[in-house]
Amino acid sequence: LRRNAGEPEFHQAVREVLESLGRVVAKHPAYASDALIERICEPERQIIFRIPWIDDAGQVQINRGFRVQFNSALGPYKGGIRFHPSVNIGIIKFLGFEQTFKNALTGLPIGGGKGGADFNPRGRSDREIMRFCQSFMTELFRHLGEHTDVPAGDIGVGGREIGYLFGQYKRLTNRYEAGVLTGKGLPYGGSRARKEATGFGAVYFVERMLAANSTSFEGRRVSVSGSGNVAIYTMEKILDFGGRVITCSDSNGYVVDENGIDLELVKEIKEVRRDRISEYARLKGTGVNYIDTGCIWDVPCDIAMPSATQNELTGKDARTLVKNGVVAVGEGANMPCTPEAVRIFQEAGVLFAPGKAANAGGVATSALEMQQNASRDSWTFEQTEHRLAEIMKNIHDTCAETARDYGVAGDYVQGANIAGFVRVAEAMRALGVI
Ligand code: NDP
């Protein structure tokens, strides 16, 4: 705790994993030797840097950039970059720690890392975003490489930003090293289905969890929070599976559309106009509520898929959802439910899919993008989505079987933590004390 003072999100993420490891160490004492657990909690490398850039008014602005290269036992560091004013080293460490186990669960050869900056893209012009991305990469490029560290997007970093980051990397290194970033656009080495992968994958995971309990999305009322990359493609796949999405949100408020959210309109507002979700209610008119006080989780639903940010669903929200009859919760975001909320869901018998497993489809498809780049190939949408669906099925089954093997059947949190840990721990033991 002393070494990581003032980093509550990192403590929260580490505590959750450590709470699952008692059973593992009891069965395999070797995992506790050579300070393996202490080593797994300590990032291999942490980079903090200055990002100077010039805004449209000609003023010099300064932000702080981060890259935490957490664990490379399984492959090059892999994990997204977040641009949000709340970013600090503790948030990036929590995300990098989670990423290490998530990436292990995919079964693919990728280590864990995460990065970002305390830059607020909201209200910034396209040119400001470009200059910021170029300055960010001007420092970061020396720490990256397709065999070293491969970032992707996260909150505030989508296809546009990845394009600017890749452009600057290419310019600085004089190398067309497509495999150094994922989430790229299709014209310059991107993978089909990468944009959709996190949301689609989360719904594939929840669908399989529901099927294992003899139910499905069909006819269900589903609440989704957020209206960014993960939320939009979560909504799309829920509709494919016959569910009815009734909410979505941004950090200012949420909309409730009892007729079912009009996904094409959300895409137009968020992806084309880059506008706020309040526009949805304004354009739809009657029958749609926009609420900028109160809480999205007060809306009764059968299934909740928090897809915005960490700790957005509290113990109080969990009690409300349980009272309103929620049957399943799937985390699209990273750690969106507080520990108290998770406990309340599990005690109430609500099916609970942790983000570490449920949202792994994005990074898994990023690894497929790396495969396509390495072989200078480009797969069809159907082929890529098929691989994604298979990977999510395997992650689900691995978590479920691991939970059963360790005497906690039905507990996907412990199943994911244990299965992810064991894969990383096995590799670290083989590599020696490094
Ligand atoms: P986006 O930036 O595309 O969207 C984020 C959404 O969440 C926006 O609607 C945003 O609203 C809302 N949001 C962000 N911060 C807050 C906040 N503090 N309070 C309320 N709402 C907030 O990000 P993504 O969709 O890519 O990421 C969403 C989550 O999914 C994150 O936890 C991310 O780590 C996780 N994730 C993303 C992956 C990916 O492939 N993109 C992969 C795996 C996990 P506003 O516009 O008002 O800020």
Residues whose N, C-alpha, C, O or C-beta is under 5 A from the ligand:
A	BS01	NDP	G153 D154 I155 G156 T198 G226 S227 G228 N229 V230 A231 S249 D250 S251 N252 S307 A308 T309 Q310 G332 A333 N334 N359 G362
